[in-house]
Amino acid sequence: MREGKETALARLISLVERNDPQAPDIMRAIQPLLGNAYTIGITGPPGAGKSSLTNKLTQQLREQGFTVGIIAIDPSSPFTGGAVLGDRVRMEDHYLDPGVFIRSLASRGSHGGLAEATKDAIKILDASGKDFIIVETVGVGQTELDVIQAVDTVAVVLVPEGGDAIQMLKAGLMEIADTFVVNKADRDGAPQIVTSLKSILHLKYSTSGNITRRESATDEIWEVPVCATQGMSGEGVDEMLASINKHRDFITRTGELDRRRRERRREDLMSKLQFLMRDTLQTACADSGDIGEIVERVVTGVDASHSVIKELLPLTLDYMRNQSKNISTGVTS
Amino acid sequence: MTHKIRVLVAKPGLDGHDKGAKVLVNILRDAGMEVIYTGLHQTPEMVSRAAVQEDVDIVGLSYLSGAHVGLTQEVINALNEAGVEHMKVIVGGNIPERDNDELKAMGVAAIFAGGSSYEEIINTFNEMIAA
């Protein structure tokens, strides 16, 4: 992979995606190579133009001599598990460019706008030496915000059809932007949405100080830029990249980048631990008579889940202690 | 977890008719597969590079134009050059029966001419990957 072999890079992502027993070893092996890439998240509603913007952004980065990894996520069907991964279609300009690696991931049951494997795929691309990694989320609504746990700078893409100023006051998606991008800026209503977005942002600065109560390493206010773009022609994308770079400089200077990356690693560990605990508990239910019996009392409605927790916890911990040598964490001592 | 079948569906060459490809994308999705669609007018190198990056199990080439023999050979050459051996190459669309032997000889794993049933396609894909 370090030699730039794409087959190896692609295969590593697949192994991690399917949670292969080799995955922990892979992740451990690349650990010393991490932290050199800068990661950008592109999120927004379906059809806002995220893929086209990713395409043009990549073009600009390539012109400046940077290599780019792209992770494009599309939804899996909750019914069949199938998925159509169609973001590549907009990125055709880069199909043959050796400095660009594009990988599509299906969300596979994750509901936060990313795929479970996204963070590990980012790490693999980082280790492969890419300068920038762009993560394009599934088309999101107001509450699929996992992207903030995965990247350094988040660009929220909106379109003129997205609604009025009331929509912009709402919590969720509107709070996570490090930069706003109003795409399809040639359409009716685009200048108005730019204006109302800016005025809402100023309202926020004068009341809460920041557009969000999101924790920050600094008291200094980051004034979230609003750029108008046309993803098809590339109009305004230079401005979009400039605002991303400006944000990068800001969070680097203030220590916020470091705080975000630390927080991300913590969250990543917690979620992996949570996943493992859940898995272990499920095995325990089938495996241990005592635990299974308590769970059965809740399942049949005899006991409330709240009331058995105290009884269940020590038993589960004992079970885990006994099993810990067999758990396939790859963290063998 | 069971292995998710990943399929690349591509339209190599100059023909601009992708309804067949879109129908295929749709039925494979409904059969629980992850389908990567690359769009129209792909050169063999573009198809091969996308297949490598996406690490797919199956590369499906859809044709209406009549250029399937030459283009398929070029895609297979490009895949071999990239060092990919495990991917199955499938050809579908407007494929006259007289070309079947030639396509199979170059390593095409299955051919679905017009009129192939959805069931036939899905079953073949599933068996191919299970094998």
Interface residues (C-beta under 8 A of the other chain):
Chain A: K5 E6 T7 L9 A10 R11 I13 S14 R18 N19 S76 S77 T80 G81 G82 A83 V84 L85 G86 R88 V89 E92 Y95 L96 F101 I102 R103 S104 A106 R108
Chain B: M1 H3 K4 V25 N26 L28 R29 D30 A31 G32 M33 E34 V35 I36 Y37 T38 G39 Q42 T43 E45 M46 R49 A50 V52 Q53 E54 D55 A82 G83 V84
